[in-house]
Every structure is written in structure tokens, then in C-alpha cells.
Amino acid sequence: MSKKIVLTGCTKGLGRALVDEFIALGHTVIGCGRNPEAILDLRFAVPAPSTFDVLDVSEAKKVELWAERMITQHGAPDLVINNAGLLTEPAPLWKQNAAKVAQLFQVNLAGIVHVVQGFAPAMIERGSGVIVNLSSGWGRSVSGEFAPYCASKWGVEGLTKALAEELPAPLAAVPLSPGVIDTAMLRQCYAEGAGDYPKPGEWAKAAAPFLLSLGRKDNGKSLTVPGF
């Protein structure tokens, strides 16, 4: 059965790879991202009923209006994947740019809150659905020079586990680490060493079916995409 999937951060890396895989599997993707050119490319590349909009998830009112419009057009989603995220330049915490750190938390944490507030009520009213918030290995461990990102992903873990206690059955919320994948963000961390890891397309072929299989049995569990 075809599912309706909300996906933030859909224009590059893991998000873009998931779009391709979900579409190949016959599902509808309701995506958003901040890059207007990349969103336009998706609109030309992916047929209706999938739809893609320019949106910054840190802007609460815009997310609210977007969610209302998407629910009106498509109904409540079956799966919400909060993938949008930022990473600051590596530096000790006392040298981090305060404005960039604030922006990171607005996207990585507040953005999830905005999207959940936009879509969860309709999912609860219908009585089904899964919310997956992308965490990280650094949401369960730490690394120097990436303190803000680590803190945001630890926050994703806690926020999602609390949400899991609040959602009525059979709904579920899952904090998911994608694993270690060769993305632009990983190259910012590992430089050329990132090339030793799997590419997003390879990851998505395993991740998409795994995401679609999640349900109440996984509620509140810290999971990682198998094999990554």
C-alpha cells in the first residue's frame, strides 16, 4: 500500500537519496528544504502527487501553514521524517560563533518541534502514524569541536523519547541514527576520510524499507539503520 511520507531536508545527502528510493517504491513524498533551486529540480524530477516546497523548519508559523496545506491536500501522513539539520564549523565551544550555534539549535531541535506540532494532531485524530527524528552517533556519544551538534542530537534523543511516552497507541516516535554515510556533512567532520563510508544512494536502499517497517513495537527505542 502506498504511504504518504513527510520528509524535511529533502534536497541533498540522505534526504535526497530517500526521495528517490521512496518514489521508486511507489510512495508519495511531501518534502521541504531551504534551497529554492534544489526544490525546483525536485518538482521537475518527481511526478505528482509528490510535492516539494521551500521551507525553513525553524520558522514556526510557516511550518504551521505548510502543514495545514499539506494535510488539506494529502490527508494525515503515515510517516514523518525530520531530517533537516545543520552543523557548525569545527571549533572548541568557546570559539563557536554564537549566532551559528543558535541557528543550529533552531533547525535541529526547534524545527522538529514545529513539524511535530504541525502534523501530529492529524495523525492522532486518524489513529495511526510514525514520527522518526534523525539523531546521530553523536546523539549517543560526543566528539570535541562539535559540541553544539552533539548537544542538539542528544536533545533529539530526549525529545523523541518523551514524545514516545505522550503519543497514544498505535502511533510511535523513534530517534534514528542513520549510521556513518559519505555526505557533505561527514566530509566537514572527516575530510577525505568520509570517502571510506557508503554513499547516500546505497544507504537509502536499506534505510527506506527499514523506515517503512517502523511501528509501535519500536516506540521510544534508539535505533540505527541496520548495517550502517
Disulfide bonds with the S-S distance in Angstrom:
none
